[in-house]
């Protein structure tokens, strides 16, 4: 797969080389990708990379965050319609959600339920998957969400790939070797990678994207939430 950064195999090689393993040969067509869930060192590195990709993307970054996304739901009908999302397959790429706009006051979360497992939106205040609420005399047929979505590792921008790989390398080395000296060096790599990439601030009480204010703080040498030092070289309190 063409990529402006690392391929999946390239990311795997970055990880395994941390513990002194030889890299895989990457022919550039994906044919050498190790199977996920295998027991080889490369399969284990792939699993670690994919888990870390999902964790990191869940935080909400400019390239995988969509604000005010309209989700259509079926109008509630006590006899036949539970008021759930009209096309639940559209939720398959969602990692995190946060209500926005007219639904900002609601406590909506993603839940995996049923067998086979299905991803649904759950109203944690009402303890129900019925999302339709009254709008005057009618039932609303949409909700609005800020969402973070899953993206394949090879499709991410290079600086975000660096953050994911740096975190995966640190975890991988801890699991397989546990060398404190190497761990300290890898932590520094992760800090520097985090400082280099622009990001949204994760897990906010307000909307995900506060880029204007945050980037202004970075340009002025203010508190840099992505690292341990601010732009003026002062240690954060």
Short mmCIF file of the C-alpha atoms (twelve columns), coordinates in Angstrom:
data_MODEL
# 
_entry.id   MODEL 
# 
loop_
_atom_site.group_PDB 
_atom_site.id 
_atom_site.type_symbol 
_atom_site.label_atom_id 
_atom_site.label_alt_id 
_atom_site.label_comp_id 
_atom_site.label_asym_id 
_atom_site.label_seq_id 
_atom_site.Cartn_x 
_atom_site.Cartn_y 
_atom_site.Cartn_z 
_atom_site.pdbx_PDB_model_num 
ATOM 1   C CA . UNK A 1   0.000   0.000   0.000  1 
ATOM 2   C CA . UNK A 2   1.286   3.450   -0.875 1 
ATOM 3   C CA . UNK A 3   1.940   5.565   2.184  1 
ATOM 4   C CA . UNK A 4   3.459   8.948   2.912  1 
ATOM 5   C CA . UNK A 5   4.892   7.431   6.089  1 
ATOM 6   C CA . UNK A 6   5.613   3.911   7.290  1 
ATOM 7   C CA . UNK A 7   3.938   0.781   6.000  1 
ATOM 8   C CA . UNK A 8   2.563   -1.719  8.514  1 
ATOM 9   C CA . UNK A 9   5.689   -3.855  8.091  1 
ATOM 10  C CA . UNK A 10  7.860   -0.781  8.552  1 
ATOM 11  C CA . UNK A 11  6.168   -0.093  11.878 1 
ATOM 12  C CA . UNK A 12  6.602   -3.730  12.939 1 
ATOM 13  C CA . UNK A 13  10.315  -3.557  12.117 1 
ATOM 14  C CA . UNK A 14  10.737  -0.414  14.225 1 
ATOM 15  C CA . UNK A 15  9.280   -2.333  17.171 1 
ATOM 16  C CA . UNK A 16  11.181  -5.643  16.885 1 
ATOM 17  C CA . UNK A 17  14.521  -3.898  16.350 1 
ATOM 18  C CA . UNK A 18  14.049  -2.402  19.834 1 
ATOM 19  C CA . UNK A 19  14.841  -5.831  21.330 1 
ATOM 20  C CA . UNK A 20  17.593  -6.683  18.828 1 
ATOM 21  C CA . UNK A 21  15.552  -8.753  16.359 1 
ATOM 22  C CA . UNK A 22  16.271  -8.665  12.633 1 
ATOM 23  C CA . UNK A 23  13.680  -6.767  10.546 1 
ATOM 24  C CA . UNK A 24  11.277  -8.405  8.145  1 
ATOM 25  C CA . UNK A 25  11.718  -7.962  4.411  1 
ATOM 26  C CA . UNK A 26  9.029   -5.587  3.144  1 
ATOM 27  C CA . UNK A 27  8.398   -6.110  -0.583 1 
ATOM 28  C CA . UNK A 28  6.034   -3.161  -0.559 1 
ATOM 29  C CA . UNK A 29  2.924   -5.101  -1.541 1 
ATOM 30  C CA . UNK A 30  1.861   -6.342  1.877  1 
ATOM 31  C CA . UNK A 31  2.655   -9.996  1.111  1 
ATOM 32  C CA . UNK A 32  5.084   -10.214 4.032  1 
ATOM 33  C CA . UNK A 33  2.644   -8.919  6.654  1 
ATOM 34  C CA . UNK A 34  2.597   -11.380 9.567  1 
ATOM 35  C CA . UNK A 35  -0.759  -12.796 10.571 1 
ATOM 36  C CA . UNK A 36  -2.411  -11.039 13.500 1 
ATOM 37  C CA . UNK A 37  -2.708  -13.230 16.578 1 
ATOM 38  C CA . UNK A 38  0.252   -15.463 15.722 1 
ATOM 39  C CA . UNK A 39  3.085   -16.440 18.059 1 
ATOM 40  C CA . UNK A 40  6.065   -15.231 16.037 1 
ATOM 41  C CA . UNK A 41  7.921   -12.148 17.223 1 
ATOM 42  C CA . UNK A 42  6.587   -10.262 14.190 1 
ATOM 43  C CA . UNK A 43  2.987   -11.282 14.842 1 
ATOM 44  C CA . UNK A 44  3.303   -10.174 18.455 1 
ATOM 45  C CA . UNK A 45  4.740   -6.852  17.319 1 
ATOM 46  C CA . UNK A 46  1.856   -6.433  14.872 1 
ATOM 47  C CA . UNK A 47  -0.701  -7.085  17.619 1 
ATOM 48  C CA . UNK A 48  1.033   -4.528  19.840 1 
ATOM 49  C CA . UNK A 49  1.109   -1.961  17.037 1 
ATOM 50  C CA . UNK A 50  -2.560  -2.420  16.185 1 
ATOM 51  C CA . UNK A 51  -3.639  -2.198  19.827 1 
ATOM 52  C CA . UNK A 52  -1.624  0.964   20.326 1 
ATOM 53  C CA . UNK A 53  -3.015  2.446   17.098 1 
ATOM 54  C CA . UNK A 54  -6.559  1.958   18.376 1 
ATOM 55  C CA . UNK A 55  -5.754  3.356   21.830 1 
ATOM 56  C CA . UNK A 56  -4.027  6.425   20.421 1 
ATOM 57  C CA . UNK A 57  -6.678  7.187   17.815 1 
ATOM 58  C CA . UNK A 58  -9.362  6.928   20.501 1 
ATOM 59  C CA . UNK A 59  -7.950  10.099  22.070 1 
ATOM 60  C CA . UNK A 60  -9.096  12.238  19.147 1 
ATOM 61  C CA . UNK A 61  -6.666  13.695  16.606 1 
ATOM 62  C CA . UNK A 62  -7.323  16.175  13.801 1 
ATOM 63  C CA . UNK A 63  -7.132  13.455  11.145 1 
ATOM 64  C CA . UNK A 64  -9.637  11.078  12.724 1 
ATOM 65  C CA . UNK A 65  -12.054 13.426  14.529 1 
ATOM 66  C CA . UNK A 66  -15.324 14.560  12.960 1 
ATOM 67  C CA . UNK A 67  -17.321 17.235  14.750 1 
ATOM 68  C CA . UNK A 68  -21.112 17.505  14.754 1 
ATOM 69  C CA . UNK A 69  -21.717 14.313  12.765 1 
ATOM 70  C CA . UNK A 70  -25.408 13.721  12.127 1 
ATOM 71  C CA . UNK A 71  -26.567 10.178  12.917 1 
ATOM 72  C CA . UNK A 72  -30.021 9.136   11.720 1 
ATOM 73  C CA . UNK A 73  -32.165 7.137   14.132 1 
ATOM 74  C CA . UNK A 74  -35.540 5.510   13.683 1 
ATOM 75  C CA . UNK A 75  -38.374 7.520   15.193 1 
ATOM 76  C CA . UNK A 76  -39.524 5.749   18.338 1 
ATOM 77  C CA . UNK A 77  -42.616 3.597   18.096 1 
ATOM 78  C CA . UNK A 78  -43.595 1.617   21.164 1 
ATOM 79  C CA . UNK A 79  -45.054 -1.166  19.085 1 
ATOM 80  C CA . UNK A 80  -42.278 -1.868  16.594 1 
ATOM 81  C CA . UNK A 81  -39.307 0.503   16.703 1 
ATOM 82  C CA . UNK A 82  -36.848 0.797   19.602 1 
ATOM 83  C CA . UNK A 83  -35.528 4.188   18.453 1 
ATOM 84  C CA . UNK A 84  -32.018 2.912   17.673 1 
ATOM 85  C CA . UNK A 85  -29.576 3.997   14.938 1 
ATOM 86  C CA . UNK A 86  -31.139 3.397   11.511 1 
ATOM 87  C CA . UNK A 87  -27.972 1.953   9.917  1 
ATOM 88  C CA . UNK A 88  -25.902 0.452   12.762 1 
ATOM 89  C CA . UNK A 89  -23.198 -0.658  10.316 1 
ATOM 90  C CA . UNK A 90  -22.179 3.002   10.014 1 
ATOM 91  C CA . UNK A 91  -20.886 2.816   13.612 1 
ATOM 92  C CA . UNK A 92  -18.342 0.097   12.829 1 
ATOM 93  C CA . UNK A 93  -15.350 2.461   12.572 1 
ATOM 94  C CA . UNK A 94  -16.195 4.557   15.658 1 
ATOM 95  C CA . UNK A 95  -13.782 4.412   18.606 1 
ATOM 96  C CA . UNK A 96  -15.169 7.157   20.857 1 
ATOM 97  C CA . UNK A 97  -18.204 9.424   20.729 1 
ATOM 98  C CA . UNK A 98  -19.201 12.617  22.482 1 
ATOM 99  C CA . UNK A 99  -22.620 14.284  22.136 1 
ATOM 100 C CA . UNK A 100 -22.584 17.729  20.531 1 
ATOM 101 C CA . UNK A 101 -24.942 20.468  19.376 1 
ATOM 102 C CA . UNK A 102 -28.525 19.873  20.538 1 
ATOM 103 C CA . UNK A 103 -27.446 16.602  22.199 1 
ATOM 104 C CA . UNK A 104 -24.584 18.127  24.164 1 
ATOM 105 C CA . UNK A 105 -26.394 17.611  27.468 1 
ATOM 106 C CA . UNK A 106 -26.808 13.854  26.934 1 
ATOM 107 C CA . UNK A 107 -24.591 11.040  28.194 1 
ATOM 108 C CA . UNK A 108 -24.201 8.832   25.119 1 
ATOM 109 C CA . UNK A 109 -21.546 6.113   24.905 1 
ATOM 110 C CA . UNK A 110 -20.580 3.262   22.595 1 
ATOM 111 C CA . UNK A 111 -21.309 -0.265  23.785 1 
ATOM 112 C CA . UNK A 112 -20.677 -3.699  22.323 1 
ATOM 113 C CA . UNK A 113 -23.649 -5.938  22.977 1 
ATOM 114 C CA . UNK A 114 -25.343 -9.136  21.856 1 
ATOM 115 C CA . UNK A 115 -24.179 -12.248 20.035 1 
ATOM 116 C CA . UNK A 116 -22.859 -11.802 17.450 1 
ATOM 117 C CA . UNK A 117 -21.382 -8.664  18.974 1 
ATOM 118 C CA . UNK A 118 -22.918 -5.428  17.707 1 
ATOM 119 C CA . UNK A 119 -21.768 -1.869  18.340 1 
ATOM 120 C CA . UNK A 120 -24.588 0.362   19.576 1 
ATOM 121 C CA . UNK A 121 -25.017 3.827   21.063 1 
ATOM 122 C CA . UNK A 122 -26.293 3.717   24.632 1 
ATOM 123 C CA . UNK A 123 -27.902 6.482   26.696 1 
ATOM 124 C CA . UNK A 124 -26.171 5.988   30.042 1 
ATOM 125 C CA . UNK A 125 -28.528 8.364   31.865 1 
ATOM 126 C CA . UNK A 126 -31.718 6.667   30.654 1 
ATOM 127 C CA . UNK A 127 -30.115 3.178   30.707 1 
ATOM 128 C CA . UNK A 128 -31.502 2.521   27.244 1 
ATOM 129 C CA . UNK A 129 -30.535 2.063   23.598 1 
ATOM 130 C CA . UNK A 130 -33.607 4.117   22.672 1 
ATOM 131 C CA . UNK A 131 -32.012 7.366   21.494 1 
ATOM 132 C CA . UNK A 132 -35.121 9.142   20.248 1 
ATOM 133 C CA . UNK A 133 -36.376 11.946  22.493 1 
ATOM 134 C CA . UNK A 134 -39.300 14.320  22.216 1 
ATOM 135 C CA . UNK A 135 -38.952 17.512  20.200 1 
ATOM 136 C CA . UNK A 136 -42.249 19.196  20.917 1 
ATOM 137 C CA . UNK A 137 -44.987 16.885  19.734 1 
ATOM 138 C CA . UNK A 138 -42.745 14.621  17.650 1 
ATOM 139 C CA . UNK A 139 -39.894 12.185  18.196 1 
ATOM 140 C CA . UNK A 140 -36.494 13.330  16.963 1 
ATOM 141 C CA . UNK A 141 -34.979 11.221  14.192 1 
ATOM 142 C CA . UNK A 142 -31.323 12.270  14.520 1 
ATOM 143 C CA . UNK A 143 -28.567 12.809  17.050 1 
ATOM 144 C CA . UNK A 144 -25.346 14.824  16.720 1 
ATOM 145 C CA . UNK A 145 -21.974 13.508  17.842 1 
ATOM 146 C CA . UNK A 146 -18.290 14.344  17.799 1 
ATOM 147 C CA . UNK A 147 -16.653 11.056  16.820 1 
ATOM 148 C CA . UNK A 148 -13.187 9.561   16.528 1 
ATOM 149 C CA . UNK A 149 -12.832 6.841   13.914 1 
ATOM 150 C CA . UNK A 150 -10.417 3.991   13.304 1 
ATOM 151 C CA . UNK A 151 -7.840  4.447   10.513 1 
ATOM 152 C CA . UNK A 152 -5.350  1.853   9.270  1 
ATOM 153 C CA . UNK A 153 -1.804  2.485   10.484 1 
ATOM 154 C CA . UNK A 154 -0.360  2.889   6.966  1 
ATOM 155 C CA . UNK A 155 -2.939  5.609   6.180  1 
ATOM 156 C CA . UNK A 156 -1.922  7.875   9.079  1 
ATOM 157 C CA . UNK A 157 0.312   10.909  8.742  1 
ATOM 158 C CA . UNK A 158 4.004   10.332  9.551  1 
ATOM 159 C CA . UNK A 159 4.136   12.337  12.788 1 
ATOM 160 C CA . UNK A 160 1.166   10.497  14.260 1 
ATOM 161 C CA . UNK A 161 2.711   7.190   13.185 1 
ATOM 162 C CA . UNK A 162 5.842   8.176   15.121 1 
ATOM 163 C CA . UNK A 163 3.789   8.680   18.303 1 
ATOM 164 C CA . UNK A 164 2.097   5.280   17.952 1 
ATOM 165 C CA . UNK A 165 5.324   3.415   17.159 1 
ATOM 166 C CA . UNK A 166 7.202   5.125   20.006 1 
ATOM 167 C CA . UNK A 167 4.536   4.065   22.517 1 
ATOM 168 C CA . UNK A 168 4.363   0.515   21.087 1 
ATOM 169 C CA . UNK A 169 8.170   0.164   21.241 1 
ATOM 170 C CA . UNK A 170 8.168   1.152   24.899 1 
ATOM 171 C CA . UNK A 171 5.416   -1.322  25.811 1 
ATOM 172 C CA . UNK A 172 6.901   -4.122  23.684 1 
ATOM 173 C CA . UNK A 173 10.332  -3.784  25.281 1 
ATOM 174 C CA . UNK A 174 8.809   -3.788  28.764 1 
ATOM 175 C CA . UNK A 175 6.869   -6.987  28.040 1 
ATOM 176 C CA . UNK A 176 9.703   -8.934  26.421 1 
ATOM 177 C CA . UNK A 177 12.890  -7.616  28.067 1 
ATOM 178 C CA . UNK A 178 12.081  -5.155  30.845 1 
ATOM 179 C CA . UNK A 179 15.425  -3.365  30.543 1 
ATOM 180 C CA . UNK A 180 15.192  -0.173  32.669 1 
ATOM 181 C CA . UNK A 181 17.946  1.644   30.759 1 
ATOM 182 C CA . UNK A 182 16.291  0.978   27.395 1 
ATOM 183 C CA . UNK A 183 12.896  1.878   28.855 1 
ATOM 184 C CA . UNK A 184 14.173  5.317   29.862 1 
ATOM 185 C CA . UNK A 185 15.544  5.974   26.371 1 
ATOM 186 C CA . UNK A 186 12.288  4.857   24.762 1 
ATOM 187 C CA . UNK A 187 10.311  7.141   27.057 1 
ATOM 188 C CA . UNK A 188 12.356  10.067  25.792 1 
ATOM 189 C CA . UNK A 189 11.608  9.036   22.198 1 
ATOM 190 C CA . UNK A 190 7.893   8.966   23.006 1 
ATOM 191 C CA . UNK A 191 8.006   12.400  24.646 1 
ATOM 192 C CA . UNK A 192 9.779   13.940  21.675 1 
ATOM 193 C CA . UNK A 193 7.379   12.310  19.199 1 
ATOM 194 C CA . UNK A 194 4.402   13.632  21.184 1 
ATOM 195 C CA . UNK A 195 5.830   17.150  21.217 1 
ATOM 196 C CA . UNK A 196 6.309   17.171  17.442 1 
ATOM 197 C CA . UNK A 197 2.738   16.368  16.427 1 
ATOM 198 C CA . UNK A 198 -0.271  18.706  16.556 1 
ATOM 199 C CA . UNK A 199 -3.211  17.184  18.340 1 
ATOM 200 C CA . UNK A 200 -6.588  17.674  19.932 1 
ATOM 201 C CA . UNK A 201 -6.720  17.497  23.690 1 
ATOM 202 C CA . UNK A 202 -8.277  14.123  24.609 1 
ATOM 203 C CA . UNK A 203 -11.170 13.409  26.961 1 
ATOM 204 C CA . UNK A 204 -12.565 16.929  27.238 1 
ATOM 205 C CA . UNK A 205 -15.708 18.090  28.980 1 
ATOM 206 C CA . UNK A 206 -16.297 20.318  25.942 1 
ATOM 207 C CA . UNK A 207 -15.921 19.496  22.252 1 
ATOM 208 C CA . UNK A 208 -12.771 17.690  21.132 1 
ATOM 209 C CA . UNK A 209 -11.309 20.401  18.946 1 
ATOM 210 C CA . UNK A 210 -9.901  23.458  20.722 1 
ATOM 211 C CA . UNK A 211 -7.083  23.920  18.236 1 
ATOM 212 C CA . UNK A 212 -7.150  27.731  18.024 1 
ATOM 213 C CA . UNK A 213 -6.626  28.297  21.732 1 
ATOM 214 C CA . UNK A 214 -4.238  25.377  22.177 1 
ATOM 215 C CA . UNK A 215 -2.046  26.181  19.182 1 
ATOM 216 C CA . UNK A 216 -1.879  29.788  20.327 1 
ATOM 217 C CA . UNK A 217 -0.510  28.608  23.680 1 
ATOM 218 C CA . UNK A 218 2.119   26.516  21.880 1 
ATOM 219 C CA . UNK A 219 3.246   29.411  19.663 1 
ATOM 220 C CA . UNK A 220 3.621   31.688  22.684 1 
ATOM 221 C CA . UNK A 221 5.658   29.167  24.651 1 
ATOM 222 C CA . UNK A 222 2.855   28.347  27.083 1 
ATOM 223 C CA . UNK A 223 1.984   25.070  28.732 1 
ATOM 224 C CA . UNK A 224 2.572   22.244  26.241 1 
ATOM 225 C CA . UNK A 225 0.221   19.403  27.175 1 
ATOM 226 C CA . UNK A 226 1.868   16.991  24.752 1 
ATOM 227 C CA . UNK A 227 5.214   16.935  26.553 1 
ATOM 228 C CA . UNK A 228 6.882   17.568  29.878 1 
ATOM 229 C CA . UNK A 229 8.493   20.886  28.958 1 
ATOM 230 C CA . UNK A 230 6.925   24.044  27.594 1 
ATOM 231 C CA . UNK A 231 8.267   25.981  24.628 1 
ATOM 232 C CA . UNK A 232 10.296  28.295  26.836 1 
ATOM 233 C CA . UNK A 233 12.119  25.302  28.311 1 
ATOM 234 C CA . UNK A 234 10.404  25.553  31.701 1 
ATOM 235 C CA . UNK A 235 9.362   22.427  33.558 1 
ATOM 236 C CA . UNK A 236 5.621   22.113  33.867 1 
ATOM 237 C CA . UNK A 237 4.194   22.369  37.350 1 
# 
